[in-house]
Amino acid sequence: MMQKTLSRLLQASFLLAVLLAAGCGTSPSVRPGSAQFKLPAANPALGREVVMYAFGLINTDYRFGGSNPESGLDCSGMVSYIFENAVGLKLPHNAAQIAGLGRDIDMDDLRPGDLVFFNTEHRPFSHVGIYIGNNRFIHAPSSNGKIKISSLKNSYYAHHLEAARSLFSK
């Protein structure tokens, strides 16, 4: 009897941990300009720092809900980890919430270090990557199992591309 109760408790704990770790794709809860978040001043050096840090994570394992390179990263975990360590900007571990923090930009205005968002799971802002230039971005796709560079011109990503945001102010 006690073993059955312990087993159910462990199952419930595991389910709760999975739900809390879900990193990509719920509605934004923090808005740009709020007291909780302030965009740093635009500076090409910050964007380059983000990109250089991202390059260092290529081939890191993908893990759903992952938030550090040692155990693996998912898309929003990768972006959050890079921005915090490269430029000291703490972000939520959620692609949609990150999108809500960024400043909307035209695709033609993308600069290295800006973010690109995709609708890959039939819901807005369900995947995010870091733009590196020349129509390429670094991201953590679950299908590949590793952080990698992809092209925005790839038919899959071109079809699912939803928005571009900058986490740097004008």
Phi, psi and omega in degrees: 000311181295323179294323178295318178296317178297319179298316178295322178296317178296318178298315179296320178296317179298313179300316178298317179297319179296316180296321179289331183276350183303108192268334189245124161094058164234175184295142178298139178243346177245131185255150175303143178082356180287166179294341182280343187210137177224128179291133175290157180298143178299132181202115182305331180295324178294317177298318178295322178297318177300313181296316180298320178295319180298319179303325180291348181256001179302138183075006172292143181296144171277140171211124179304127181081359184292141183229007174211151185296332182295322181256352181113159183227144166261183188300310182286330175296321178297310181298314179299315181298315182295311183295322179292317184278331182275319185229007176074020181259112181276124183240158174291159178266065184197120185300316181295321178292322176298317179301321180293340180273334186279163176268125181298132178226155175288150179301327179291344182259008180300136176234155177307133182099347175284168183248144174242138184240146185228152172256092185253353183231031181059033173209145184301144174054046181269354177213146182221147175218169180254122180290134181243355181113164177053041179060028180240155179213154176257135181204173180244085180280137180292333184289332182267331181084000181216151172292134184209173175260135176228166179259139174292343179274350174304134187303320180297309183289324177298320181290327184261358180298130186246318185195163172236140180224151172245139175263015177243137182287168179291000000 
